[in-house]
Amino acid sequence: MAKIIQEHEKCISCGACVSACPEHWEMGDDGKAVIKGGKKVGTNFEKEVDEVGCNKEAAANCPVHIIKIE
């Protein structure tokens, strides 16, 4: 199992993660990207997934490098 972590407050709303991995990412009500089904932990959003899949591409495409995979 892997954990996807997004530093939500640092998101610049470019949508690169949504384009790369629309099954796991969407634009939130605040105009910033958010992990679908993720939970808010402090200022981050986190989600545990069985397979990383396209989240690797979402992390690689993020211009501000705020998506981490553990």
N, C-alpha and C positions, 0 to 999 in steps of 0.2 A: 504494500500500500504506500502511496505517496501523498504528500501534502502540498497543495498549491497555496502560496501566500502572496497577497497583493497589498502593497503599501498604498492603500486607497487615497489618502490625502495628497499623495505626490502625483497622482494620475493627471495627465495633461489633456485628457479627453480626445486623443487622436484616433481611437478606434482600431488601432493595428491588431490588438488582441482579438477583437470581435471579428475582424476580417479573417484572421488566421484560424480561429477556433470558435465559430459561432454556436456550436453545440454546448460550449462551456462558458462563454462570455457574452455579455449584453451591456448596453448602455443603461445606466441607472437613472432614476428620477432627478438626480443632481447633475446629470450630464457627464458623469465619469463612468468608466467601465467598472463592471462588477462581475464576480464569479457567480454563475447561476447556481442557486442552492447553497451558496457560501454562507458562513456565519461571521458576524462581526466580532473581532477580538481586539479590543483597544481601538486603534485607528486602522487596523488591517482587516481584510477579509480573508478567510481561510476555508479550504475544502479538502477533505480527504477523498482520493480517487483510487480505484483499483489499478487503472492504467493511465499513464501520463498522456499518451496520445498526442493530439495537436496542441496541448498546453505547452509543450517544449517550443513549438513554433511561435506561440503567442508570447512566451517569455523572450525568445530571441528577437522578435520583431518589435518589442516595446522599446521606444527610443530613449526612455528615461530609466530603463532597467529596474522596474519596481515589482516585477513578477519573479518569485523564487519558487523552485521546486525542491523539496526535501524528501 
